Each structure stands twice: as C-alpha cells, then as structure tokens.
Amino acid sequence: MRHGLVETPDGYELTLQGFQRASRRAQGLRQQGDEEAARMLALGPSHPARWEYARCLAIDSFTAEVYQPGI
C-alpha cells in the first residue's frame, strides 16, 4: 500500500488513511486558490465525488513519486 492506495483487479482503491492524507493535500490546494479542491472539500466526507477526487490526488502523488529522477 502506497499513498493510501491498494491495488484491486479493477484498479486502485483508496484506504481511509489515504483519504485523510489526500484531504490534507486538498486543503493545501484550496489555500492556494484551487477551486476544484474547494468544491470537493465542501462536500461531505462520505460523498462519492469527494472520495474519487481524493483517489485521484493519491494516484497523482504516487505517479509523481514513481517518475522522480533517481528512483
């Protein structure tokens, strides 16, 4: 499990820890003026769109780590 993601036959699923981590990242993005992050954080924590947004943030973090030079 990396970045709060677990691999399933259908792709990656987000764990609760991953959701929390991605939510913290979204808060930082919102503070930087990201409108999408603000809209997603306005949704309730159980809303499917918020979970999907958090999953995308986690996948983005994982991808950025994998493609860092020197890895």
Stockholm file with secondary structure:
# STOCKHOLM 1.0

chainA/1-71         MRHGLVETPDGYELTLQGFQRASRRAQGLRQQGDEEAARMLALGPSHPARWEYARCLAIDSFTAEVYQPGI
#=GR chainA/1-71 SS CBTTEEEETTEEEECHHHHHHHHHHHHHHHHTTCHHHHHHHHSCTTCHHHHHHHHHHHHHHHHHHHTSTTC
#=GC SS_cons        CBTTEEEETTEEEECHHHHHHHHHHHHHHHHTTCHHHHHHHHSCTTCHHHHHHHHHHHHHHHHHHHTSTTC
//
